Amino acid sequence: MVEMVNRPYASAFEKFAAGNPDILCMSADLTSSCEIDGFRDRHPDQFLSLGMAEQNMMSFAGGLGLAGFRPFIHTFGVFMYRRPYDQLMASVAYPRRKVRLMGFLPGVTTPGGMTHQSIEDISVMRSIPNMTILETGDATEVESICEAADSIDGPVWCRVLRGTVPRLFDTPIKVGEMRELSTGDDILVVTAGICTEEALRARSALAKAGLSIRHLHLHTIKPFDHNALLDHIGSVKSGVITLENHVTEGGIGSLVAETMADAGVGKRLIRLGLKDTYAHGGSRGYLMRYYGLDALALVRGIEDLVGAQFGISESDLDAARVDDIHSLAKAEAL
Amino acid sequence: MRNEKTTEDVALGIRRRVFEHSIRNNGGYLSQACSSAEQLAWLYNEELNLGDPTLPMIPKPFEGVPSPDNPDYHTGAGYNGPAAPEFDRLFIAPAHYALVAYATLIEVGRMAPEGLEMFNKDGSSVEMIGAEHSPGMEVHNGTLGIGLSTAAGLAWGRRRRGEPGRTWVFMSDGEVQEGQTWEAVQACAHHGVEVKAIMDVNDQQCDGAMSSVMEVGDIKTKFENFGATCIEIDGHDLSAMRDAAVENHADKPLIILSRTSPFHTMPILEERFPRLHYVRFKSEDERARFNVSIAKDLGVDPVDYVH
């Protein structure tokens, strides 16, 4: 049974930031929702409440960066790039300010619907010069995201998981690398974020079906080691499949597609994720099933890739983790 | 740096340079020189405590944008001196005032006159809309409304670090139509940020008179209600400016509203009302008439330009 960690960001951020006068904790009225309420209460001198005013917050953070501070901005991911995109560009990204953008509720991890679900943020951030992109897929990565982000000489976009988070890995994020979770030679599976847990759920059923899976987990999306990916693609016979908690345009599916096209790789690629659609509000498990982001969707994609049916059904997959929407580990039901 | 001229002379010099440039180039940001010359002259010649320039008098060409592959990148802030704790900082929030700002740098001896000849030329750092790398600029402010927020963040940070230098912003009144301006003022009030702003209230914007584009009402009361100390002055009256700058604004931002005329010292510009944002001459005849009229107003000979 996988270990579940309660509010890993809360303790990790406090441990990392407390007592470092150059690090400031900024919040836009989602302080407990981003698990920094304890930090606010215990370290008020390092905490700045900017209210529901993200445009000012972004440029203000740029000014703090100019004064030599390294602000960690906390809010839901959507609120950090959709409304203040201009300020993100001009005040943070262009001048390479060391602003750490901690975006909570990536993709369908919230029942808040379209306004709360950042489904295209990776696509947006990948197209912003000077931006680094990190994504957390488990509690260990959440625990190491602050240190990883703060090692970057420039702005960093982070997709951060909150609440109850499974521990899948035992080593911290090493920026620029990728995790090899299995080294088979039939199919390459590339996942990031919460979709990695889904791929792990399908692992034993796929093995029983006789498939040799090579599985990569990406925590660093930009910059990206294209050559390492190409080596992995070269090690499999059949093709590549990506699964992401994001639209398939501009995310890791596109990243893999671009890498293959640039190198002239002639293998098949299937990209799973949100297919040119918004999501709606619902539980994470429901949304991942409805939009084809879960372990079963991955199995069906692999069947398509190899042109065979394996007769794998939901009952053959490792137990799904069912989050309680009304968990005490979250500030609200979002 | 020692003041070599009176502030009145600096303001006149700014207008003469912008006038000459605009006649030679068949257009320019003339009305901004009319409305703001006293404010920029006063900031650079009197109010700001700046160190000597750290960049060459003749600006270097464009040397690339910020990137990990451009380690020697620097902004144009060096024309305002070093970013030392004791010195003041200035942001030109409406970056389309760049022509006026560059003319100011020349008048106060911080840039060579050759700098203005590079204005808006391909490969030059003296850009039409002031860029981060343009002389006197420290950030990109071409997107209106972000300047005050940036200055507020810097001012908060400098206070936290115990730096005595002040943070000033030169603003334009069109920026009050942007919500971010009000977000910035409320944040300054909430956090006691003592940033200082002087705003050129010339009642003009790109489409024309502000009252016809988007009425903004009583902005002095609005600024006060959002938590600023706000003083309204005649923006062509230097003694009023001096008085406003010493206003006590403990734990609040100071906003000086400089009410100005977009035709001040160049009355012929009124012919172009209400489209004053960028004056491009419609005919050689108009260009010639403006040349003679404004030259007379500014006490110089008409510009001998190439027809």
Interface residues (C-beta under 8 A of the other chain):
Chain A: L48 S49 L50 G51 A53 Q55 N56 M57 M58 S59 F60 A61 G62 G63 L64 G65 L66 A67 G68 F69 D86 Q87 A90 S91 Y94 P95 R96 P129 N130 D153 G154
Chain B: V65 P66 S67 P68 T75 E132 E138 V139 H140 N141 G142 T143 G145 I146 S149 T150 A151 A152 G153 L154 A155 W156 G157 R158 R160 R161 G179 Q180 E183 A184 Q186 A187 H190 H191
